[in-house]
Amino acid sequence: MIRTPYLVLFIFLGAIAIGTASALITITLAGDVAIEGDLDMTDGKISNLVTPTDTADAATKGYVDSVPETDTLSLLDCTTDQIARWTGTEWTCSSINSSSEHIFVGGRQSLLPLLFMVIPSPFGEDAFSNPRYMGVWGINLVNPTEVDVTVSKVTIVVYPSTGNDNDTIIPIGGAGCDMNMIQPTADWSCPKENTILWQNSVTPVSLPARSAVEFLVAVEPGAAAGGRNIDALIVQANVFTNLGPFGNLESYQSSMRSDDTSIVNVFLTSTDENRFDFHGVQDDMGIVEKVTSNFRVSLADMDDEDTTFIEDGAQLIINITRKWTVDPDNGIISSVGFENCTICSPDDRIIVHGDGSTQILLKTAVSIGGPTGGDKDVLTVSFDATPPCNEITGEKRPYIMRVHANGMTSPDFEPFPIGPLNEIGLVVEPEPVELNCP
C-alpha cells in the first residue's frame, strides 16, 4: 500500500533510486524482491533482519555483538613465532612449527614422512659359522603430516668410505646372510652384498597421519677385508611409498673391527635387561600430552661371546626433545649397573639445556657382556618424562628421542670405540578433555 500520492520512481539498469516530495513515505511489498544492481541507502539503515543461516546472509549489529570474543580474530595477541589458527570452534595462537602443513620433528621440517635410523656400532666380525652375533639395523619412519602413507620397500646400504675396498659388511643372501626379522616379521632379505632389503608391494605397511612405524632386522655381520679395522662405514637408507621414494637427510655412520668384537646397540624397551624386547618407536602405547610417562632405554652387547664386552665407564646418552620435562630430582627411576648421581638434588645426571631440551647422561659402573658371572649382556635405565601440550588441539604429534652411546670395547690390548644410535619415534596422544591442556 502506498500512502502518498507524490512518488517518483526512476529505474536504471545499474541502480534503483526512490525520490519523494514528502518527508514520510511507507512502502509495503509482499513477496521476494530482486534488485539487479547496487542499492545505495544514502546514510539510511536496513533493519529487522532475521538471524543469518547462510554465509551470504546479512546480519544485524545485535547478532554480530553476540558472537563470543574468543571467535574474534582481531582480539588475538600472537607472538612473532605464532600464527592464528581456527580450531573449528575458536581462533587461537599456535606455534608456526606446529602447523599442519609444516611439522618440525627433531629439528627438521618436511611435507613428507621423515626417516630416522637404528645403527649398531661397532658391527663386529663373526668368528663362527652359526649366527651367534646379531646386530640390529633399522629405520624409524615418522609421519608428521596429515596424509596417510603406505610403505612398499625399505633399503639399508652399508659400505666403507673407500669405494674400492672388498669389505663384506653384510653378506649376500644364501652366502651367510643370517637374520632375525623383528618388524615386520617377514619379507626381509640381503639381495646384494652390503644391502638389507624389506619389500612387499602386495601388502604394504601402513603409516597413518601423525604416526610412526619401525622397520627392524637383526643381521649377522660379514668381515673386513685384509684384516683392517673400518673406522667409518657410510649408512644410506631409502624408503619407497605411495608419495614417492625418499632417503635419509642426515649423514649416518657405523664402524667394524677386523677381529672379534662386541656388537653394540641402544634401544627402547618395555622389559629391563632383555636384548630381545627391542624397539625404535613407541606409538599407541599411552603417551598423552602433559601426562608423565615412564620410558626404558637399554645399552646392550648383542653378541654371545664372553671374551668381547663393553668396558665399564661407557656413556649412555638420552636426548629428550625441547619442551618435554624431566623431574630434576626424581626423574631417573632405576639405573642398575650405572653410576649413581654425585649430586642428587638436583640429579647431576639430568642436564637441562638452554634451548629447553633435556639430556640424561649415564656412565656404566660395570662391564656389559663380560666373562664374569655378574656381568650382564644389557643394562637398562628407567626414567619419567612429560610431553608438552600438542599445539594442534585434538591431534597426535610425533617427537624424536635420540639415544646413543660412547665408550670402548674389550679386549684391553686392542680396544675399539662404540657409537650405536637409535632415533626413537614417540607419538603423543591428545589429552582427555578433563585435563584442559592450554
Beta strands, then each sheet from edge to edge (+ up, - down):
strand 1: 7-11
strand 2: 16-20
strand 3: 82-86
strand 4: 91-95
strand 5: 103-105
strand 6: 108-110
strand 7: 114-119
strand 8: 135-143
strand 9: 149-160
strand 10: 179-183
strand 11: 188-189
strand 12: 195-199
strand 13: 205-207
strand 14: 211-219
strand 15: 230-241
strand 16: 244-247
strand 17: 252-256
strand 18: 264-269
strand 19: 281-282
strand 20: 293-301
strand 21: 315-320
strand 22: 332-334
strand 23: 350-352
strand 24: 358-363
strand 25: 378-385
strand 26: 397-409
strand 27: 416-418
strand 28: 421-428
sheet 1: 1+ 2-
sheet 2: 3+ 4-
sheet 3: 5+ 6-
sheet 4: 10+ 14- 8+ 7- 28+ 19+
sheet 5: 10+ 14- 8+ 7- 28+ 26- 21+ 24- 23+
sheet 6: 10+ 14- 8+ 7- 28+ 26- 27+
sheet 7: 11+ 12- 9+ 13-
sheet 8: 11+ 12- 9+ 15- 16+
sheet 9: 11+ 12- 9+ 15- 17+
sheet 10: 18+ 20- 25+ 22-
end
